Amino acid sequence: MKTIYCLFIFLVFFIQGFGQDNEYRGLYFSSHEVNQDLRTSLNITPEKPISLKKPFILEFEASFRDGDGYYGNIVKIADDEDLNIDLVTHLHQDNSNFWLVVNDGILFQYQWKDIPNSGLFKWLKFKLEIHPESKQITLSINGKKMQTTSDHIPDNTDINIVFGKSNLVKHLTTDVCPMSLRNVMIKNHKGDVLSSWPLGKHTRTNKVFDLIGNKVAEAQNPKWLLDQHLYWQNEEELSFNNLLGTVASADGKFIYFVDKKAVYRYYTVSKEIDTLHYKGSPFECQANTFIYNPFKNEIWSYTFDHGEISTFDFETLTWSLQTSECLETSFWHHNKMISPLDSTLITFGGYGHYTYKSLLKSKSRSAAWNDYDLKDELSPRYLSSSGILNKDQFLIFGGYGSRTGDQMVNSHNFYDLHAVNFDDYRVTKIWSNQAPENTPYLPVNKMIVDTVTNAFYTLVFDNSKFDSSLRLARFGINEFDKTVYHDSISFKFIDTKSFASIFLNNDSNKLYTVTQFNNQINLNSLSYPPLKETDVIIEEKGINGLNGIIIKVLIALGLLSLLLGLFLYFLKRKRLKTSISTILPQEAKNNVSHETLKTQKHSSILLFGGFQVYAHSGEDITASFPPKLRQLLALILLFDVKNNRGIRSKKIISLLWPDKHESSARNNLNVNISKLRLLLENLKDVELVNDNTYWKINIGEEAFCDHIFSQEVLSSLPYPDLSRDHIHLFLNTLNSGEVCPDIQEGWMESLRAEITNTIIDKLQTYAKTQDTPHILIRISETILKFDNLNEEAISMKCRLLHSAGKKGLARKCYQEFCDNYKEILGTKFHLSFDETIAMSMHETF
């Protein structure tokens, strides 16, 4: 019944349409860094208080940060009279850091050292339980429990619950601790969820809705963590004298600004700036001719009129050349990159002297420029976007130019994507799209390539205006597909005075934009991956009207749950048959031979014999899963099948990123979870969900997973309700080989051994119930697939083949077994052929 209840709750969430299963959810509370009018409050009882007639549980997760103030309220529970319960913190006090206060008395005190796995910037789990009849109060922080009684707890009252700043008339509080909050839940004493606010999607008026009963909670002065993926945040506005160029490190941790006196190193996370006064000189060109070389940890300054590159050494703070001479450029707004093949500098396109360029130019540090004219494949242009696709190719997107290169002859925007080889500069046109009907757009000079989703991100702007704006856009790589995101950044555009680019900090998972107009710099950030407005904002219109519908749905689902409980056994059988029937062609389901049975190649996740994933279209998308995503998907699936509830984030991190710092590991997990979700959208009826802190893969009837199918059959052995053809299908599945042999990790070896032992044990038991020779031969072959030195299996196979008159084949199988035995164990097999086939069925299994 517990399973049915969970299903029931999940269906309610789905019907409401307010599913908020998102790793980026949460509410950031403004604390003492702002005045009391601007501090954050969350009231989860703004419309109606909660009755305290019966025991109740309040659960939530909170993360605490360093700030201007370390003291403040976490949550207040109060009635309209004298009851006042405060959970308060002082993050940097020596004797205690958390305490629970009831009216004028302190009931519990915690120090950081008392709380398991605690610390700043970690999500801590709080659980407060109140029993009015017994006056008992229990507080748990990350599992560390304290319990006592208080006579101040009334038998019957109505309570309000407010996090952070409290505006309750009799219980005002303006001291707010520096924290973030998520996953607020109210439960009854049995642990059943009565209300749940994940604090993800919200309205424009800062309301969030309970997933169970649609109850409203209201926030004041909020900073929704989800909004960081929707709205650009202004980080810095900087001004320089004689700014020559801007360049970012490959990992996005630093942005460098170069003027005639110094290199300024900006730390994107801490927002600090180092001033590095240098010796020597860069080229004082006007076209931002600077690039960071990640292979040498150098900034390169170059000019198209000089054979050498002036390199900046961060240890000596010296440019390698003394000259600063630079002629007027003919290559404004060209693209540039460092080749991953040989660390050469590559540029493409540009504009100067009324001419657009189609030249691809390359050079090493001291060699002369090599020119390759790509005019036949890539029309002359400037203001294009470029990015490295992989170690073999880079991408060129869009731009402005003309087919002849002449500014006077039909200059226009390009909306095309090309791939260029690093080794021979051969160009492949991927796609071209028509000009938009309304507003034209150009990209900035750099793109962020996401090979997992076969897409890239860049900023686009209307180049027909001076007062323009930049908006983030996502484009498909294999085929044209455009998504333009909601928020924008102001951008003044004059081609010889303006510059804009985009970078990704892989550690903080933030996108950074740099916009320049003359000597003025503006920096903005957006959490990655970006989200659409519909992923974040709930429209209030019609929300309350859902209540009547929801109540009816709840009643219907309640009745359905009773029926499901009565027929649970039969549904389990039916589910087993359904998972098999989805693999069979429709015309073959009634009468089919095992030779015609094929593994489903639509919406499939296959683990036996090697990791494979097929999209709903039937396309093999296995190559879209890099090694870490394969491990993540396999890990979640295997644990879900193993314990029927999934795997926690903490366990995933310990297995996949054991050597990384916790915050870095969690960021890696969040990014990979997002990428996995996007990839699984290619499959029908497959969903990655977080069920009560456990990650699971839900696979419906229109999808297939060979491991789930095999485990369902194994659980029904030795007396499965299956046809002989379906048994052959089951054995065919196992005969593909071990689970994920291509994942060679310690945790996988352990899981693989456990699965293998189960398969062998179950098949040996099943064999004792069978008397059909060819079924028994298939069973023995399957066991040998997992354990090629299994003596019982080779004995049964050889005996059955010999009895069937296939004596030569029996001896061949025996000899191959003996050869493997000798090669692996270094000794001869101890039974002769006659002794092997003489073993009885009882001796065999």
C-alpha positions in Angstrom: 0.0 0.0 0.0 3.0 2.3 0.6 3.9 2.0 -3.1 0.3 2.8 -4.1 0.4 5.9 -1.8 3.6 7.1 -3.4 2.1 6.6 -6.9 -1.0 8.4 -5.7 1.0 11.4 -4.6 3.0 11.5 -7.8 -0.2 11.5 -9.9 -1.5 14.4 -7.8 1.7 16.4 -8.6 1.3 15.6 -12.2 -2.3 16.6 -12.4 -1.6 19.9 -10.7 1.1 20.7 -13.2 3.3 22.3 -10.6 6.1 19.7 -10.6 9.1 21.4 -9.2 11.7 18.6 -9.2 14.7 20.8 -9.9 18.1 20.8 -8.4 18.3 24.6 -8.6 15.2 25.3 -6.5 15.3 27.2 -3.2 14.9 30.7 -1.7 17.8 32.9 -0.8 17.1 35.1 2.3 18.5 38.6 2.3 19.9 39.2 5.8 22.0 41.9 7.6 23.7 42.9 4.3 20.5 45.0 3.6 18.4 47.1 5.9 15.4 45.6 7.7 12.9 46.8 5.1 14.6 44.6 2.4 15.1 41.4 4.4 13.4 38.2 3.3 10.3 36.5 4.7 8.4 33.4 3.8 5.0 32.9 5.3 3.5 29.4 4.6 0.3 30.2 6.5 -0.8 33.6 5.0 -4.4 32.7 4.4 -5.2 30.3 7.2 -3.3 29.1 10.3 -2.6 25.5 11.1 -4.5 23.7 13.8 -2.3 22.3 16.6 -4.9 19.9 17.9 -2.9 16.9 16.6 0.8 16.2 16.4 2.5 17.7 13.4 6.0 17.7 11.8 7.7 20.6 10.1 10.6 19.6 7.8 12.9 21.7 5.6 16.4 22.0 4.2 18.5 25.1 4.9 22.0 26.2 3.8 23.9 28.9 5.6 26.5 31.3 4.3 29.1 33.9 5.5 27.6 37.3 5.5 27.6 40.8 7.1 25.6 39.3 10.0 25.7 35.8 11.4 22.7 35.9 13.8 19.1 35.7 13.0 15.8 33.8 12.9 15.4 30.6 10.8 11.7 29.9 11.5 9.0 31.2 13.9 5.9 29.2 15.0 3.4 31.4 16.9 -0.2 31.7 17.6 -2.2 34.9 18.1 -1.7 34.8 21.9 1.4 33.9 23.9 2.9 30.9 22.1 6.2 31.7 20.4 8.6 29.1 19.1 11.8 30.3 17.4 14.6 28.3 15.8 17.6 30.8 15.9 21.2 30.6 14.7 24.4 32.4 15.4 26.8 30.9 12.8 30.1 32.0 14.4 29.5 31.8 18.1 31.7 29.5 20.1 29.4 28.0 22.7 26.3 27.4 20.6 25.2 27.9 17.0 21.6 26.8 16.8 19.0 26.9 19.6 15.3 26.3 19.9 13.4 28.8 22.0 9.9 28.3 23.4 8.6 31.6 24.8 11.3 32.8 27.2 13.2 29.5 27.6 15.9 27.7 25.5 15.0 24.1 25.1 17.9 22.8 22.8 21.3 24.1 21.8 23.6 22.7 19.0 27.1 23.4 18.1 28.4 22.8 14.6 30.4 19.9 15.9 27.2 18.2 17.2 25.7 18.1 13.7 26.9 15.3 11.3 28.1 16.5 7.9 27.5 20.1 8.7 29.1 23.4 7.7 28.5 26.5 5.8 27.2 26.2 2.3 25.9 22.7 2.9 22.2 21.7 2.9 21.2 20.7 6.4 17.9 18.8 7.0 15.8 20.1 9.9 12.9 18.2 11.4 10.7 19.8 14.2 8.0 17.6 15.7 5.4 18.9 18.2 2.9 16.7 20.2 0.4 19.0 21.9 -1.2 16.3 24.1 2.1 15.1 25.6 3.8 18.6 25.4 6.7 16.8 23.7 9.0 18.7 21.2 11.6 16.9 19.1 14.2 18.7 17.0 16.5 16.9 14.5 19.3 18.5 12.5 20.9 16.1 10.0 19.7 13.2 12.1 21.1 14.6 15.4 17.9 14.4 17.6 17.1 16.2 20.8 13.8 15.8 22.7 12.1 17.3 25.7 8.7 18.6 27.0 7.4 22.1 27.5 4.4 23.2 29.5 4.1 26.2 27.1 2.7 24.0 24.4 -1.1 24.4 24.5 -3.5 21.5 23.9 -5.4 23.3 21.1 -4.4 26.4 19.2 -3.9 27.7 15.7 -0.4 28.5 14.6 1.4 30.6 11.9 4.7 29.5 10.5 7.1 32.2 9.1 10.7 31.8 7.9 13.2 34.7 8.2 11.7 38.1 8.9 8.3 38.0 10.7 5.6 40.6 10.3 3.2 38.8 12.7 1.7 41.6 14.8 2.5 40.1 18.2 5.7 38.4 17.1 7.8 40.8 15.0 11.3 39.8 14.0 13.7 41.6 11.7 16.8 39.6 12.5 17.2 37.1 9.6 20.1 34.7 9.4 22.0 34.5 6.1 20.5 31.3 4.6 18.8 29.6 1.7 15.8 27.4 2.1 14.1 24.6 0.1 11.8 21.6 0.4 9.5 22.8 3.2 7.0 20.1 4.2 4.3 19.6 6.8 3.5 16.1 7.8 1.3 14.3 10.3 2.6 12.2 13.1 2.6 9.1 10.8 5.0 10.9 8.4 2.3 11.4 5.6 3.0 14.6 3.7 0.2 17.1 4.2 1.8 20.1 2.4 4.9 20.5 0.4 6.6 23.6 -1.0 9.8 22.8 -2.9 10.3 26.6 -3.5 11.0 26.2 -7.2 8.5 27.6 -9.6 6.7 30.7 -8.4 4.4 33.5 -9.5 5.4 37.0 -10.6 4.0 38.2 -7.2 6.3 35.8 -5.3 3.8 33.2 -4.3 4.5 29.5 -4.3 1.9 26.7 -4.1 1.8 23.5 -2.0 2.0 20.4 -4.2 -0.6 18.5 -2.2 -3.5 20.9 -1.5 -2.5 23.9 -3.6 -2.1 26.1 -0.4 -0.3 29.4 -1.0 2.9 30.6 0.7 4.0 34.2 0.3 7.5 35.6 0.1 8.7 39.2 0.7 11.9 40.4 -0.8 12.8 37.0 -2.2 15.7 35.9 -4.3 14.6 32.7 -5.9 17.5 30.4 -6.8 15.6 29.3 -9.9 15.6 32.9 -11.1 19.4 32.8 -11.4 18.8 30.6 -14.4 16.3 33.0 -15.9 17.6 36.6 -15.2 21.0 38.1 -15.9 22.7 39.5 -12.8 24.9 42.5 -13.2 28.3 41.7 -11.7 30.5 44.7 -12.4 30.8 48.0 -14.3 34.4 48.8 -15.0 36.1 51.7 -16.7 39.6 51.8 -18.2 42.0 54.2 -19.9 43.2 53.1 -23.3 41.7 49.6 -23.1 43.3 47.4 -25.8 41.5 44.1 -25.4 39.5 41.6 -23.3 40.1 37.8 -23.0 38.9 35.0 -20.7 40.7 31.9 -19.5 39.6 28.6 -21.0 37.8 27.5 -17.8 36.0 30.9 -17.4 37.5 31.5 -13.9 39.3 34.7 -15.0 38.7 37.5 -17.3 41.7 39.6 -18.4 41.6 43.3 -19.4 44.6 44.7 -21.1 45.5 48.3 -21.4 48.8 50.1 -22.1 50.1 49.7 -18.6 48.8 46.6 -17.0 46.9 43.3 -17.3 43.9 43.3 -14.9 42.9 39.8 -13.7 39.2 39.6 -12.7 38.1 36.6 -10.6 34.6 35.7 -11.7 33.6 34.1 -8.4 35.1 36.4 -5.8 34.8 39.5 -8.0 38.4 40.5 -7.0 40.7 42.3 -9.4 44.5 41.9 -9.5 46.5 44.6 -11.2 49.6 43.1 -13.0 51.9 45.9 -14.2 54.0 44.5 -17.0 57.3 44.9 -18.8 57.6 44.7 -22.6 54.6 45.5 -24.7 51.6 43.9 -26.4 50.5 45.0 -29.9 48.4 48.1 -29.5 45.8 47.1 -32.1 42.2 48.3 -32.2 40.5 44.9 -33.0 41.0 43.1 -29.7 43.8 40.9 -31.0 44.3 39.0 -27.7 43.7 35.3 -26.9 44.4 33.0 -24.0 46.4 29.9 -24.8 45.3 27.2 -22.3 48.1 24.8 -23.3 50.8 27.3 -22.3 48.9 29.5 -19.8 49.8 32.6 -21.7 48.0 35.6 -23.2 48.9 36.0 -26.8 48.9 39.4 -28.5 49.1 39.4 -32.2 48.8 41.5 -35.3 48.1 40.4 -38.9 51.0 42.6 -40.1 53.8 41.1 -37.9 55.4 37.6 -38.0 55.7 37.2 -34.2 53.3 36.9 -31.3 53.9 38.8 -28.1 53.2 36.4 -25.2 52.5 37.4 -21.7 54.2 35.3 -18.9 52.2 35.4 -15.7 55.3 34.5 -13.6 57.6 37.2 -14.9 54.7 39.7 -15.8 56.5 40.3 -19.1 55.5 40.5 -22.7 58.0 38.8 -25.0 58.3 41.7 -27.4 59.1 45.4 -26.9 57.3 46.8 -30.0 53.7 48.1 -29.8 53.4 49.1 -33.4 50.2 48.0 -35.1 48.8 49.2 -38.4 45.1 49.9 -39.0 43.5 46.5 -39.1 41.7 44.9 -42.0 40.2 42.3 -39.8 37.7 43.9 -37.4 35.5 41.4 -35.5 37.3 38.3 -36.7 36.9 34.9 -35.0 39.9 33.4 -33.1 40.8 30.2 -31.3 43.7 28.0 -30.2 43.8 24.6 -32.1 43.6 21.6 -29.7 45.7 19.7 -32.3 48.9 21.7 -32.2 48.3 24.9 -30.2 48.4 27.1 -33.3 46.4 30.4 -33.4 43.5 30.3 -36.0 41.5 33.3 -37.1 38.6 33.5 -39.6 36.9 36.4 -41.3 36.9 40.1 -40.4 36.2 43.4 -42.0 38.3 46.4 -43.1 38.6 48.9 -45.9 35.1 48.2 -47.2 35.8 44.5 -47.6 34.6 41.4 -45.8 37.1 38.6 -45.4 36.8 34.9 -46.0 40.4 34.2 -45.0 41.3 31.5 -42.5 44.7 32.4 -41.1 46.8 30.3 -38.9 50.2 30.7 -37.2 52.4 29.2 -34.5 54.2 31.5 -32.0 57.1 32.5 -34.2 56.1 31.3 -37.7 54.6 33.5 -40.4 50.9 33.6 -41.1 49.4 30.9 -43.4 46.4 32.0 -45.4 43.5 29.8 -46.7 40.7 31.4 -48.6 37.4 29.7 -47.8 35.3 31.9 -50.1 34.0 29.0 -52.1 32.6 27.3 -49.0 32.1 30.2 -46.6 31.0 33.6 -47.9 33.1 36.6 -46.7 31.9 37.9 -43.4 32.6 39.4 -40.0 30.7 39.4 -36.6 30.4 35.6 -36.7 30.3 33.3 -33.7 32.8 30.4 -33.3 33.5 27.6 -30.9 35.4 24.3 -30.7 33.1 21.3 -31.4 35.7 18.6 -30.6 39.4 17.9 -31.1 38.8 17.6 -34.8 36.5 20.5 -35.8 35.3 23.9 -34.9 32.0 25.7 -35.7 31.3 29.0 -37.5 27.9 30.5 -37.1 26.2 33.4 -38.8 27.7 36.9 -39.4 27.4 39.8 -41.7 28.9 40.2 -45.1 28.3 39.5 -48.8 29.0 36.7 -51.2 31.5 38.8 -53.2 33.2 40.3 -50.1 32.4 43.8 -51.4 30.6 46.0 -48.9 28.8 47.7 -51.8 27.2 44.6 -53.2 24.2 43.1 -51.3 25.6 43.1 -47.7 23.3 41.0 -45.4 23.1 38.8 -42.3 24.0 35.1 -42.6 22.0 32.5 -40.7 24.1 29.4 -41.4 26.3 26.9 -39.5 29.5 25.4 -40.8 32.0 22.9 -39.4 35.7 23.3 -40.2 38.4 20.6 -39.8 41.4 21.6 -37.7 43.8 19.4 -39.8 43.0 20.4 -43.4 40.5 23.3 -42.9 37.9 21.5 -45.0 34.5 23.1 -44.6 31.2 21.2 -44.2 27.9 23.2 -44.3 25.6 21.8 -41.6 22.5 23.9 -42.2 21.3 27.3 -43.4 18.1 29.1 -42.4 16.1 31.9 -43.9 16.3 35.4 -42.5 13.6 36.0 -39.8 10.6 37.9 -40.9 10.8 40.6 -38.2 14.0 41.4 -36.4 17.4 40.5 -37.9 20.1 39.3 -35.5 23.8 38.7 -35.3 25.7 36.5 -32.8 28.6 37.6 -30.6 32.1 36.3 -31.4 32.0 33.2 -29.2 29.7 30.3 -28.5 29.4 27.7 -25.8 29.2 24.2 -27.4 27.2 21.5 -25.6 28.0 18.3 -27.3 25.7 16.3 -25.0 22.6 18.0 -26.3 24.1 18.7 -29.8 23.5 22.4 -29.3 25.4 25.6 -28.7 24.6 28.8 -26.9 25.5 32.3 -27.9 24.2 35.9 -27.5 22.3 37.5 -30.4 21.4 41.2 -31.0 19.7 43.4 -33.5 22.5 44.9 -35.5 20.2 47.4 -37.2 20.0 49.5 -34.0 22.5 51.5 -31.9 20.5 50.9 -28.7 20.3 47.2 -29.0 20.2 44.4 -26.5 21.8 41.0 -26.1 19.7 37.8 -25.5 20.9 34.3 -24.9 20.0 31.9 -27.7 20.3 28.1 -28.1 20.8 26.6 -31.6 20.8 23.0 -32.6 23.9 21.7 -34.2 22.7 18.8 -36.4 19.7 20.8 -37.6 18.4 24.3 -37.2 16.5 24.8 -34.0 16.4 28.1 -32.1 15.4 29.0 -28.6 15.7 32.6 -27.5 15.7 33.1 -23.7 13.7 35.6 -21.8 16.0 38.2 -20.3 18.2 40.7 -22.1 21.3 42.9 -21.6 21.6 46.5 -22.9 24.1 46.7 -25.7 25.2 49.8 -27.6 26.4 48.7 -31.1 28.8 50.5 -33.3 31.0 47.9 -35.0 34.3 49.5 -34.5 33.6 50.6 -30.9 31.6 47.7 -29.5 32.5 44.2 -28.4 30.6 41.4 -26.7 31.5 37.8 -25.8 30.3 35.0 -23.6 32.2 32.6 -21.3 31.3 29.6 -19.1 32.8 29.1 -15.7 32.8 25.3 -15.4 33.3 25.3 -11.6 30.5 27.6 -10.7 28.3 26.7 -13.7 27.7 30.3 -14.6 27.7 32.0 -18.0 29.4 35.4 -18.1 29.0 38.1 -20.7 31.4 40.9 -21.3 30.1 43.9 -23.2 32.4 46.8 -24.2 31.7 50.2 -25.6 34.9 52.3 -26.0 36.6 51.9 -22.6 33.5 50.9 -20.6 33.0 47.3 -19.5 29.9 45.7 -18.2 29.9 42.1 -16.8 26.7 40.0 -16.3 26.2 36.4 -15.2 23.5 33.7 -15.5 23.4 30.3 -13.9 23.9 27.4 -16.3 22.0 25.7 -17.8 19.6 28.6 -18.6 15.9 28.0 -18.1 12.9 29.3 -20.0 10.3 31.5 -18.4 7.8 28.6 -18.4 10.3 26.5 -16.3 10.3 29.2 -13.6 7.1 31.3 -13.6 3.6 30.1 -12.7 0.8 32.2 -14.0 -1.7 33.0 -11.2 -4.8 33.1 -13.4 -6.9 30.0 -12.9 -4.8 28.6 -10.1 -7.5 28.7 -7.5 -10.0 27.3 -10.0 -8.0 24.1 -10.0 -9.0 23.3 -6.4 -12.4 21.8 -7.2 -10.9 19.8 -10.0 -8.1 18.6 -7.8 -10.5 17.5 -5.1 -12.4 15.4 -7.6 -9.2 14.0 -8.9 -8.1 13.1 -5.4 -11.4 11.3 -4.7 -11.1 9.3 -7.9 -7.5 8.5 -7.3 -8.3 7.4 -3.8 -10.8 4.9 -5.1 -8.3 3.8 -7.7 -5.7 3.2 -5.0 -8.1 0.8 -3.2 -8.6 -1.2 -6.5 -4.9 -1.2 -7.1 -4.3 -2.6 -3.6 -6.8 -5.4 -4.1 -5.3 -6.4 -7.4 -1.6 -5.7 -6.7 -0.5 -9.3 -7.3 -2.3 -9.5 -10.6 -1.0 -6.2 -11.8 2.6 -7.3 -11.0 2.0 -10.3 -13.3 0.4 -8.1 -15.9 3.3 -5.6 -15.8 5.7 -8.5 -16.4 3.8 -9.6 -19.5 3.4 -6.0 -20.7 7.2 -5.4 -20.5 7.6 -8.4 -22.7 4.9 -7.6 -25.1 6.3 -4.1 -25.8 9.3 -5.8 -27.4 7.2 -7.8 -29.8 5.9 -6.7 -33.2 2.1 -6.4 -33.0 1.4 -9.1 -35.5 3.7 -11.5 -33.8 2.3 -11.3 -30.2 -0.2 -14.1 -30.6 1.9 -16.7 -32.4 5.7 -16.1 -32.6 8.8 -18.2 -32.8 11.8 -17.3 -30.8 13.9 -16.7 -33.9 11.8 -13.7 -34.8 12.0 -12.0 -31.4 14.1 -8.8 -31.6 15.3 -6.4 -28.9 13.2 -3.2 -29.0 15.1 -0.4 -30.8 12.7 2.4 -29.8 12.9 4.2 -26.4 15.2 1.6 -25.0 18.0 1.5 -22.4 20.1 -1.6 -22.8 22.8 -2.6 -20.3 23.5 -6.3 -21.0 26.6 -6.7 -23.3 27.3 -2.9 -23.3 25.6 0.4 -22.7 23.2 1.4 -25.4 20.4 3.9 -25.7 17.8 4.2 -28.5 15.6 7.2 -29.0 11.9 7.0 -29.6 12.6 7.4 -33.3 14.8 4.3 -33.2 18.0 6.3 -33.6 21.0 5.0 -31.7 22.0 7.9 -29.4 24.5 6.1 -27.4 27.3 8.3 -28.6 25.6 11.3 -27.1 26.3 9.9 -23.6 29.9 10.7 -22.5 31.4 8.2 -20.0 30.2 10.1 -16.9 26.6 10.3 -18.1 26.7 6.6 -18.9 27.9 5.8 -15.4 25.2 8.1 -13.9 22.3 6.6 -15.8 23.5 3.0 -15.2 24.1 3.7 -11.5 20.6 5.2 -10.9 18.9 2.3 -12.9 20.8 -0.4 -11.1 20.1 0.9 -7.6 16.5 1.6 -8.5 16.0 -2.1 -9.5 18.1 -3.3 -6.6 16.3 -1.6 -3.8 13.1 -0.4 -5.5 13.7 3.2 -4.3 16.7 4.6 -6.2 19.9 6.3 -4.9 20.6 9.5 -3.0 22.7 12.4 -4.4 25.3 11.9 -1.6 25.8 8.2 -2.6 26.1 9.2 -6.3 28.7 11.8 -5.5 30.7 9.3 -3.3 30.9 6.9 -6.2 31.3 9.1 -9.3 33.3 12.1 -7.8 35.0 10.7 -4.7 38.1 13.0 -5.1 36.3 16.3 -5.6 35.4 18.8 -2.9 31.7 18.5 -1.9 30.6 21.8 -3.5 32.4 21.0 -6.8 31.1 17.4 -6.8 27.5 18.6 -6.2 27.9 21.1 -9.1 29.1 18.3 -11.3 26.1 16.2 -10.3 23.7 19.0 -10.9 25.1 19.7 -14.4 25.1 16.0 -15.3 21.5 15.5 -13.9 20.4 18.3 -16.2 22.2 16.9 -19.2 20.8 13.4 -18.5 17.2 14.8 -18.3 17.7 16.5 -21.7 19.0 13.4 -23.3 16.2 11.2 -21.9 13.6 13.6 -23.5 14.6 11.7 -26.7 12.9 8.6 -25.3 9.2 8.2 -24.8 7.8 7.2 -21.4 11.2 7.6 -19.6 11.6 10.1 -16.9 14.3 10.9 -14.4 12.7 11.9 -11.0 13.7 12.7 -7.5 11.4 10.8 -5.2 11.8 11.9 -1.6 15.6 12.6 -2.1 16.1 9.4 -4.1 17.0 9.6 -7.8 15.0 7.1 -9.9 14.3 6.3 -13.6 10.6 5.8 -14.3 10.2 3.6 -17.3 6.6 3.2 -18.6 4.9 0.7 -20.9 6.1 2.4 -24.1 9.8 2.1 -23.2 12.0 -0.8 -22.5 15.0 -1.6 -20.3 16.6 -5.0 -20.6 17.8 -5.1 -17.0 14.4 -4.3 -15.6 12.8 -6.9 -17.9 15.3 -9.6 -16.9 14.9 -8.8 -13.1 11.2 -9.1 -13.4 11.5 -12.5 -15.0 14.2 -13.6 -12.5 11.9 -12.6 -9.6 9.2 -14.9 -11.0 11.5 -18.0 -11.3 11.4 -20.9 -11.0 7.7 -20.9 -12.0 7.3 -17.9 -14.4 3.9 -17.3 -16.0 5.6 -17.1 -19.5 5.4 -18.8 -22.8 8.3 -20.8 -24.1 9.0 -18.1 -26.7 9.1 -15.5 -24.0 11.6 -17.6 -22.1 13.8 -17.7 -25.2 13.5 -13.9 -25.4 14.6 -13.6 -21.8 17.6 -15.9 -22.4 18.4 -14.0 -25.5 18.6 -10.8 -23.4 21.0 -12.4 -20.9 23.1 -13.9 -23.7 24.2 -10.4 -24.7 26.7 -10.6 -21.9 27.4 -9.0 -18.6 25.8 -5.7 -17.5 27.8 -2.7 -18.7 31.2 -4.4 -19.4 32.3 -1.1 -20.8 32.1 0.6 -17.4 35.2 -0.5 -15.5 34.7 1.1 -12.1 34.9 -0.4 -8.6 31.3 0.2 -7.7 30.2 -1.3 -11.1 32.3 -4.4 -10.5 30.5 -5.0 -7.2 27.0 -4.5 -8.7 27.9 -6.6 -11.7 29.1 -9.5 -9.5 25.9 -9.3 -7.5 23.7 -9.4 -10.6 25.7 -12.2 -12.1 25.4 -14.3 -9.0 21.6 -13.8 -8.9 21.3 -14.8 -12.6 23.3 -18.0 -12.1 21.5 -19.0 -8.9 18.1 -18.4 -10.4 18.8 -20.1 -13.7 20.2 -23.2 -11.8 17.0 -23.4 -9.8 14.9 -22.9 -12.8 16.7 -25.7 -14.7 15.5 -28.2 -12.1 11.9 -27.5 -13.1 12.5 -28.1 -16.8 12.6 -31.3 -18.9 12.8 -29.8 -22.4 16.3 -30.4 -23.8 16.7 -27.3 -25.9 15.5 -25.0 -23.1 18.0 -26.7 -20.7 20.8 -26.2 -23.3 19.9 -22.5 -23.6 20.0 -22.2 -19.8 23.4 -23.8 -19.7 24.7 -21.6 -22.5 23.4 -18.5 -20.6 25.1 -19.6 -17.4 28.4 -20.1 -19.2 28.1 -16.6 -20.7 28.4 -15.2 -17.2 30.7 -17.9 -15.7 32.7 -19.6 -18.4 34.2 -22.1 -15.9 30.9 -23.3 -14.5 31.3 -27.1 -14.3 27.6 -27.8 -13.7 26.6 -25.8 -16.8 29.2 -27.5 -19.1 28.2 -30.9 -17.8 24.5 -30.3 -18.5 25.2 -28.9 -22.0 27.5 -31.7 -23.1 25.2 -34.4 -21.7 22.2 -33.0 -23.5 24.0 -32.6 -26.8 25.5 -36.1 -26.5 22.0 -37.5 -25.8 20.6 -35.7 -28.8 23.1 -37.5 -31.1 25.3 -34.4 -31.5 28.4 -36.1 -30.1 30.9 -34.2 -32.1 29.4 -30.9 -31.0 29.4 -32.1 -27.4 33.1 -33.0 -27.5 33.9 -29.6 -29.2 32.1 -27.7 -26.4 33.9 -29.8 -23.8 37.3 -29.2 -25.4 36.7 -25.4 -25.5 35.8 -25.5 -21.9 39.0 -27.4 -21.0 41.1 -25.0 -23.0 39.6 -22.0 -21.1 39.9 -23.8 -17.8 43.7 -24.5 -18.4 44.3 -20.9 -19.6 42.6 -19.2 -16.7 43.4 -21.5 -13.8 46.7 -22.9 -15.1 45.7 -26.6 -14.5 43.8 -29.2 -16.4 40.1 -29.8 -15.9 39.7 -32.6 -13.4 36.9 -34.5 -15.3 37.2 -36.5 -18.5 34.5 -36.1 -21.2 32.8 -39.3 -20.1 32.8 -38.2 -16.5 31.4 -34.9 -17.4 28.4 -36.3 -19.4 27.8 -38.9 -16.7 27.0 -36.3 -14.0 23.3 -36.7 -13.0 20.9 -33.8 -13.0 21.1 -33.7 -9.2 24.9 -33.5 -9.4 24.7 -30.8 -12.1 22.4 -28.4 -10.2 
